[in-house]
């Protein structure tokens, strides 16, 4: 359901003004931060999720997941 709402929002933004576009981009940042927090929590568990498990869940490689969300 949320996916349909976000897609509809995206379509409506094209009919609106630039403020609405900025709001949509701000929402994307919030979602990215939430994903990062979820991954950090999963990695900090007593039995942490492996990078391979995270990559599989996201449809990317272990290496790609670790490069994007791993600690520097």
Steps between C-alpha positions, in 0.01 A plus 500: 500500500776746591670443165188600309461811712858608440473440125179704487672775699782502246255539213321785677826683573547553127172692499590707809779744584866465592422499872321168453803359317722607791261325742520179298881510505497567876279192541756296306773613740285394797444157348872462429578588863242249623654226285845586635371484858332165435821356356712638786260343750504167315880502499512585874272215611629228731492279190567756227372466148780431257571731207395210276158480673453875469607494136262213425210683665572810290572320175862615489835335565660467841776730385256768379314494832820525701634781283180702537422445868821366654715705729788685341 
